[in-house]
Amino acid sequence: MDTTSNFLGHLGDLQKKIVLGTAILIVLMVLFPPKAVVTNLLGQSSSQSVGYHFILSDPSKANLPADMPTTAQDAMNQIASSHIEWGKLLLQIVGVVVLAGVLVRFVVPQQQGATGGSA
């Protein structure tokens, strides 16, 4: 924890806002990850991306009628299931962290240096 407070102590106000915004964005990406529905039918498996959903939701069951019998629901659970697309999620997180690192390291100090040198 001391390392984190030491790191944040050396950052400027705008840089701290970038770090906070990055942390909030990563939390949102984890709460709403990209998901896919996998359909297994007659030995054939197909996967289809269905976008971003809350981490605890199951998009494969979103279109099932509420009054469907339990045996039919069990059969549908065996045919279609959903999962998180971990590769996409990891790529997004890495991209946001790299972009934030570039902003904190290069863009913000140049702006501060430009305003400080003109006074």
C-alpha positions as CSV (number, residue, x, y, z in Angstrom):
1,M,0.0,0.0,0.0
2,D,2.9,2.3,0.7
3,T,4.1,1.8,-2.8
4,T,0.8,2.9,-4.2
5,S,0.6,6.0,-2.1
6,N,4.2,6.8,-2.9
7,F,3.4,6.4,-6.7
8,L,0.3,8.6,-6.5
9,G,2.3,11.2,-4.4
10,H,4.6,11.9,-7.4
11,L,1.7,12.3,-9.9
12,G,0.1,15.6,-10.8
13,D,-3.6,16.3,-10.4
14,L,-4.4,15.5,-14.0
15,Q,-2.3,12.3,-13.9
16,K,-4.2,11.2,-10.7
17,K,-7.5,11.7,-12.6
18,I,-6.2,9.6,-15.5
19,V,-5.2,6.8,-13.0
20,L,-8.6,7.0,-11.3
21,G,-10.5,7.0,-14.6
22,T,-8.5,4.0,-15.7
23,A,-9.3,2.1,-12.6
24,I,-13.0,2.9,-12.9
25,L,-13.0,1.8,-16.6
26,I,-11.3,-1.5,-15.7
27,V,-13.9,-2.2,-13.0
28,L,-16.7,-1.5,-15.5
29,M,-15.0,-3.8,-18.1
30,V,-14.9,-6.6,-15.5
31,L,-18.5,-6.1,-14.4
32,F,-19.7,-6.0,-18.1
33,P,-17.4,-8.4,-20.0
34,P,-17.9,-9.5,-23.6
35,K,-19.8,-12.7,-23.7
36,A,-20.5,-15.4,-26.3
37,V,-23.2,-18.1,-26.6
38,V,-22.0,-21.6,-27.5
39,T,-24.5,-23.9,-29.1
40,N,-23.9,-27.7,-29.2
41,L,-26.3,-29.4,-31.5
42,L,-25.8,-32.9,-33.1
43,G,-22.1,-32.9,-32.2
44,Q,-21.5,-29.5,-33.9
45,S,-20.4,-26.6,-31.7
46,S,-20.8,-23.0,-32.8
47,S,-20.0,-19.8,-30.9
48,Q,-21.5,-16.4,-31.5
49,S,-20.5,-13.2,-29.8
50,V,-23.5,-11.5,-28.1
51,G,-21.9,-8.3,-26.8
52,Y,-21.4,-7.0,-23.3
53,H,-23.5,-8.3,-20.4
54,F,-23.5,-8.1,-16.7
55,I,-21.0,-10.7,-15.3
56,L,-23.7,-12.7,-13.5
57,S,-26.2,-12.7,-16.4
58,D,-26.6,-15.5,-18.8
59,P,-27.5,-14.3,-22.3
60,S,-28.1,-17.8,-23.6
61,K,-31.3,-17.9,-21.5
62,A,-32.4,-14.3,-22.2
63,N,-34.9,-15.3,-25.0
64,L,-36.4,-18.3,-23.3
65,P,-40.1,-17.9,-22.3
66,A,-40.8,-17.7,-18.6
67,D,-43.5,-20.4,-18.7
68,M,-41.3,-23.0,-20.3
69,P,-41.4,-26.4,-18.5
70,T,-38.4,-27.4,-16.4
71,T,-37.5,-30.4,-18.6
72,A,-37.4,-28.1,-21.7
73,Q,-35.2,-25.6,-19.8
74,D,-32.8,-28.4,-18.9
75,A,-32.7,-29.5,-22.5
76,M,-31.9,-25.9,-23.6
77,N,-29.2,-25.7,-20.9
78,Q,-27.5,-28.7,-22.5
79,I,-27.8,-27.2,-26.0
80,A,-26.8,-23.5,-25.4
81,S,-24.6,-22.0,-22.8
82,S,-22.7,-18.7,-22.5
83,H,-19.2,-17.8,-21.4
84,I,-17.0,-14.8,-21.0
85,E,-14.6,-14.1,-23.9
86,W,-11.5,-13.9,-21.8
87,G,-9.2,-13.1,-24.7
88,K,-11.2,-10.0,-25.7
89,L,-11.5,-8.9,-22.1
90,L,-7.8,-9.2,-21.5
91,L,-7.0,-7.3,-24.7
92,Q,-9.3,-4.5,-23.6
93,I,-7.7,-4.2,-20.2
94,V,-4.2,-4.3,-21.6
95,G,-5.2,-1.6,-24.2
96,V,-6.7,0.7,-21.5
97,V,-3.7,0.3,-19.2
98,V,-1.2,1.0,-22.1
99,L,-3.2,4.1,-23.2
100,A,-3.3,5.4,-19.6
101,G,0.4,4.7,-19.2
102,V,1.2,6.7,-22.4
103,L,-1.1,9.5,-21.2
104,V,0.4,9.7,-17.7
105,R,4.0,9.4,-18.9
106,F,4.2,11.4,-22.1
107,V,1.2,13.6,-22.8
108,V,0.6,15.2,-19.4
109,P,4.2,16.1,-18.6
110,Q,4.5,17.9,-21.9
111,Q,1.4,20.0,-21.2
112,Q,2.7,20.9,-17.8
113,G,6.2,21.7,-19.2
114,A,4.7,23.9,-22.0
115,T,2.6,25.9,-19.5
116,G,5.4,26.3,-17.0
117,G,7.9,27.5,-19.6
118,S,5.7,30.3,-20.9
119,A,5.4,32.2,-17.6
